[in-house]
Amino acid sequence: MTRTLNVAAIQTSYGMDLQANIKKTEGFIRQAAANGAQVILPPELFQGPYFCVTQEERWFAEAHPWREHPVVKAIAPLAGELRVVIPISIFEREGPHYFNSVVMADADGSLLGVYRKSHIPDGPGYQEKYYFRPGDTGFKVWDTRFGRLGVGICWDQWYPEAARAMALMGAEALFYPTAIGSEPHDPTLNTTLPWQRAMQGHAVANVIPVIGANRIGFEPWENYPNGGQQFYGSSFIADHRGDLVSELGRDDEGLVAASFDLDFLQGHRAAWGFFRDRRSDLYSALASPRPT
């Protein structure tokens, strides 16, 4: 019997009210499940606004241990109710440490584990190093009810090494929850297409579907250039060729969705020979802090 993977990703805006954000996300999850989605990806840190635009210690109070996080406690049972898989993005606290994390909820509502964002950006509008430690889990893939899935988080998506590592671990699809938009130092700078192209390249190089979920809307911040951060949406699903098979615009609210034949992709991946012809004996520079 053919193994088919039906995926969807959510694109919407979020505000300051945690419970309202959870309820909004639940509505889209229910809609996607009703449309046949088996794996449903919400955006990054959907528990609230993207607070990393500035450095304010008050936001540390919004982090929780991953098993006890209010978002996980609300969304994981929903995964079990609807029999869907949901990668749940959260602000995690472990003792004195803080992480940008994803908890993978399987289709029976069980928690398969946590992935902590490996690459942490630090620049205007994206001051994440103030809030998050670099992840200590390594890259993760999970055997879910519907397939072996890999998840990176936002800045991870720019790194081909992360995508390749997850593919080498047997991932059959890659998911990237995201929060990205305008650049405060240059509000005219539009990184939408490079953002998409980087992940489309991962799809081609690994012969694997890639799903990216971004938020939309304007989030106001006091004393921030132009009064706040504008997120550019453009959530998408790329197939194994890197073609965009489902895409939303910069301001659209809704879902992207697609279906993939995992058995076909397994054979097609082998036929391309990308993994057969790898020369890991020549790649030592990739593991060196100063390649020569």
N, C-alpha and C positions, 0 to 999 in steps of 0.2 A: 504494500500500500504506500502511495506517495506521501511523503511528509511535507505538509504545507504550513508555512509560517505566515500568519496574518498580523501585521504590525500597524500601529497608529502612534501619532505623537500629537501633543496638545500645544496650541499656541494661543495665549491669552495674556491679559494684564493682571497685575496683583497690587494689593494695597497694604495698609498697615494692620488690618484685622486678620489675625491668624485663622480664626474659625470661618470667617467669610472666604478666605483663600482656600481652605480645605474644602468647603462646601462647593465652591466654584469648580475646583479640580474634580471633585467627585461627580459633578454633573457631566463634565466632558468624558470622564472614564466610563460612566454608564452609557453615554451616547456611543462611544467607540465600541464598547462591548456589544451593545445592541446591533451594531453594524458588522459584527463578526470578528473584531480584533481580538487576538490572543495575548499580545504583549502591547502595553500602552505606556508611553513615555511622557511624563510631565516635564516642564522646564526645570532649570536649576534653581534651588533655594526658593521654591514656590511658597514657603511658609510666610513670606512677607516681601517687602521691597528689597531690591538689591542694595544692601546697606554698605557695601564695600567702596562706595564712591568717596567716603571720607573715613577718618580714624576717630571713632567715638566709642569709649569703653562701655557705654550703656548697652550696646548690642550683644555683649557677651552673655547677658542675662537671657537671651533668646535661644541659647544652645542647651541641649539635653543629651544624656546618654542615649545611644541609638535605639536600644530596645524599649526605652521609656519615652521616646520623643512623641509629643502629641500628634505629629503628622503620621508617624509610623503606626501609632495605636489606632488612628482613624482609617488609614488607607490600607493597611495589611488585611484587616477583616473584610474590607470591600473586595480585595483581590480574591479572597476565599469565596465570598458570596457570589461573585460574577464569574469565578473560575478563569481568571486572567492573571498574567504576570505583570507586575508593576515595579520598575526601578524607582525608588523613592528618594529624592534628593533632600538632604537635611543639613542643618548646622549642628554638628555633633560636639558634645563635651565628653571627654574621658579623663576623669580626675582633673588635673590642672591643665590638660591639653585640649586644644580645640581643632576641629577638622571640618573640611567641606566634604561631605560624604554621601554615598548612595547605599541604601539598604535594599536588597533584592527580596521582594515578596513573591513567592511562588503562587501557583493557581489554587492551592488549598489554603492560602493565607499564612503559611509558614514562612519564617524569615531564614533565608539561605545564608546570610552573612552581610558584611559591610565592606565597601571599597572606599578608601580615603584618597581624595584627589592628589595625584602625584606631582603635578606641575602647578606651582602657585604663582600667579602673576603679581607684579608690583609696579604700577605705573599710574599716571593720572586717570582718575575715574575707576580704577580697578586695583585698589590698595589691599589686596587680599593677604599679603604677608603679615599685615598687622593683626589679622584675625585668625589665620589658619596656619598650622604646621604643615610641612610637606607630608604627604601620606606615607604611612609605614606598613601598608598592607601588601605592597607590590600590586601589579596589575592582576585583575581578577576576571575569571569567567565562571559562569554557573550553569550546571545542568538543571534546566527548568523543565516543566511538563512539556513545553513546546519546542525545545531546542537548547543548544549550548550557546549562551549569550555573553557577550562582553560589554562592559560599560566603562566609558571614560567620562570625565566631567570638564566641560567648557575648555579651559586652556589646554587640557590634555589633547584636545582634538586637533591641535596644530602640529602635533608630533607624530611623524610616521613610525617612529620606533614603538610608540604605545600601541598603535593599531596593529603593527606587525607582531608584537609580542602577544597580543590577545589572539590573533589569528593562529600563531604557532601553538598556542594553548588549546586550539580547537574551536574557537568561537565561530559560530555560523552566521551571526549578525552582530553589528556593533551599534551601540546606542550612546548618544552624547546629549545629556541635558545641559542647557546653555543659558547664560544671561549676558548678552552682548549688544552694544549699541553705539551711541555717539561718543566721540573722543573730545574731552573738555578742552584740550589744547588746540583743537582744530575741528570745530563743529561741521565743517564742510567735508571732512574725511569720511568716506563711505567704504567700510571693509566688508560689505555683504558678499560680494562675489569672491574675493580671496578666501573668506571664511567658508563658503560653500565649496570652492574648488579644492581647498586643502583636504576636505573629507571625501570629495569625489575621487581624489587621487588615492586615498586609502581604499576606497571601494574597488578601483581598478587594480591596484597593486596586489590586493589580497583576494580578488574575485569574491567579494562579499557585500551584502547590502549594508548601507550605513544610514542611520536615522538620527537627525538632529532636531531638537525641540528648543526653540527660543521664546522669550517673552516679547510682548509688545507694550506700547504705551509710553507716556511721559511720566517720570517719577520726580516730583519737585524736591529740591534740597536747598536749604538756606546757604547762602554764600558760595554756591556752586556755579561755575560758568554757565551762562544762559539759563540759570534758574533750576537746572535739573538734568536728568539723564533721559535720553530718548532711545528706546530699544527698537531694533529694526526687524524683528520677526524673521520672515523668510525661512521658516522651518521647512524641512524637506526630507524626502526619502530618495536615496540614490540606489540604483540596482548594481549588480556586479560589474557592469560596464562603466559605472560612474554616471550614467544618465539619470536625470531628475525625473522620477516617475510620479512624484506627488510633491507639490510645493504650494506654500501660501505666500501672500505678499507681505509688504512691510507693516501693514496696519490691519491685516485680516485677523479675525478671531475665529478659531475653529480647529479642525483636525486635518492632518495629512494621514493617508493610509495606503497600504499596498500589500500584496500577497506574493510570497516567494516559494518556489519548489526547492526544498532543501536537498533532496536527492539529486536533482539536476545540478545544483550548484556544487555539490560535493564532487561529482564526476567532471564538471566543467573546470573546477579549480585544479584538479589533477591534470587535466588535459593541457592547460596553459603552462604547467611546468614551473611556475614561479617558486614553488617550495622545493621541487626536485633539483632545480639548478642554483639554489642559494649556495654561496661560498662563504660559510661562516668562518672558515679558516682565514679569510682575508678581512674580516670585519672588526679586528681588534681596536681600530681607531674609534669605533662607536662606543666602546666602553672606557675610553681614555678621557680624562678631563681636559687634556690638551692634545688633540689629534695632531700627528706629524705627517 
